């Protein structure tokens, strides 16, 4: 005789399996959407897609995330776009600052587009020097920018090593 708990588990398992499959499909679709946003944003802003991808990992934000800073600003969303940019991005998007803040905080694609644009602005300021632009993405203070660039480099190396391992699996 099968215990009642086992019978209950058998009844729930198909629901759990279906839920897990649906969740995996949803995650896969989100990944495709993020990849499309990275591609479009890189193209529009004239910055390398791979650099945007690494920035996304370095910043390690997520939709809805607000990270307060000690200087009274906050970093928003996946690419942790600083609120100091909200007014400029609002003008660029022909939007209100409140709408822009919400989009940067809550929309991955809007946040990635803004991050790409900010990196593009940094590229112009750095006269095309990509690595200086990456440092500027974080800070114009050399010690903070340099530390950020080292973190960027370490994460890029880790991602490349992981990609090579996956290619050989």
BELBELUR-V475303 format. One record per run of one state. SS is the DSSP state (hx for helix, st for strand, lp for the rest). FROM is the first residue (numbers start at 1). TO is the last residue. If there is no record, write none. Layout:
ss->SS from->FROM to->TO
ss->SS from->FROM to->TO
This chain:
ss->lp from->1 to->3
ss->hx from->4 to->45
ss->lp from->46 to->48
ss->hx from->49 to->59
ss->lp from->60 to->65
ss->st from->66 to->68
ss->lp from->69 to->73
ss->st from->74 to->76
ss->lp from->77 to->80
ss->st from->81 to->82
ss->hx from->83 to->93
ss->lp from->94 to->96
ss->hx from->97 to->106
ss->lp from->107 to->107
ss->hx from->108 to->125
ss->lp from->126 to->129
ss->hx from->130 to->138
ss->lp from->139 to->141
ss->hx from->142 to->168
ss->lp from->169 to->169
